[in-house]
Amino acid sequence: MIISAWRIVPTEHQAVAFSGDGARLNPGRWNGAGVPVVYAAGSISLAMLEMLVHLREATTLPDYRLIEVQFDESLLTAINADQLPRNWRRDPAPSILKQFGDDWVRERGSVILRVPSAITGEPNYLINPAHPQFSELRIGRAQKVEFDSRLLPESLAPKSKRRRKR
């Protein structure tokens, strides 16, 4: 079965969206510093939610691109929430999750690791760009994506769309 996953990146990073450099320089829930990995979501809406939770400190909203990646289900290993510690959804994430992801990248057991989203529990996908089977992934063309202003913090919503205080 072919699976689609989605990645949202600032326009200026679309050329390197699947290099793993972003996560290598800015570690995430599932990887430590210096470990390249690509984060993708199981749906466009989840990709948007995952992006929006990181906009807390943003002062401007960059232009974003949405990129689909397709892969065969046989290329993935799955982790279920019941295999994780009770506090796995905590923010900041327990360090054991970073260690788990780092070990997965180094061992190269699979090119894709399905993990649950800490936001919804729905599937997110980690992609190992250094895995020998990375070339089997089909990466689509980047498309412009716009966030509905109702989802954005007031400070990031376009002035014409800001909610009026009553």
NORKAKA-V390419 format. One record per pair of residues at least 24 apart in sequence whose C-alpha atoms are under 8 Angstrom apart, sorted by the first residue. I is the first residue (numbers start at 0). J is the second residue. Records with the same first field share a line. If there is no record, write none. Layout:
# NORKAKA-V390419
I: J ; J
This chain:
# NORKAKA-V390419
0: 71 ; 72 ; 73
1: 69 ; 70 ; 71 ; 72
2: 69 ; 70 ; 71 ; 72
3: 41 ; 42 ; 67 ; 68 ; 69 ; 70
4: 39 ; 40 ; 41 ; 42 ; 43 ; 67 ; 68 ; 69 ; 123 ; 124
5: 39 ; 40 ; 41 ; 42 ; 43 ; 46 ; 65 ; 66 ; 67 ; 68
6: 38 ; 39 ; 40 ; 46 ; 65 ; 66 ; 67 ; 68
7: 39 ; 46 ; 47 ; 50 ; 63 ; 64 ; 65 ; 66
8: 63 ; 64 ; 65
9: 61 ; 62 ; 63 ; 64
10: 61 ; 62 ; 63 ; 64
13: 64 ; 141
17: 128
18: 128
19: 127 ; 128
27: 97
28: 91 ; 92 ; 96 ; 97
29: 96 ; 97 ; 98 ; 99 ; 100 ; 101
30: 96 ; 97 ; 98 ; 99 ; 100 ; 101
31: 97 ; 98 ; 101
34: 101 ; 104
35: 127 ; 128
36: 104 ; 125 ; 126 ; 127 ; 128
37: 125 ; 126 ; 127 ; 128
38: 123 ; 124 ; 125 ; 126
39: 123 ; 124 ; 125 ; 126
40: 122 ; 123 ; 124
41: 121 ; 122 ; 123 ; 124
45: 121
47: 146
48: 118
49: 118
51: 150 ; 151
55: 152
57: 155
58: 154 ; 155
59: 155
60: 155
62: 143 ; 144 ; 145
63: 143 ; 144 ; 145
64: 141 ; 142 ; 143 ; 144
65: 141 ; 142 ; 143 ; 144
66: 138 ; 139 ; 140 ; 141 ; 142
67: 138 ; 139 ; 140 ; 141
68: 136 ; 137 ; 138 ; 139
69: 136 ; 137 ; 138 ; 139
70: 135 ; 136 ; 137
71: 136
74: 109 ; 110 ; 111 ; 132
75: 109 ; 110 ; 111 ; 112 ; 113
76: 109 ; 111 ; 112 ; 113
77: 112 ; 113 ; 114
78: 112 ; 113 ; 114 ; 115
79: 114 ; 115
80: 114 ; 115 ; 120
87: 117
88: 117 ; 118
89: 117
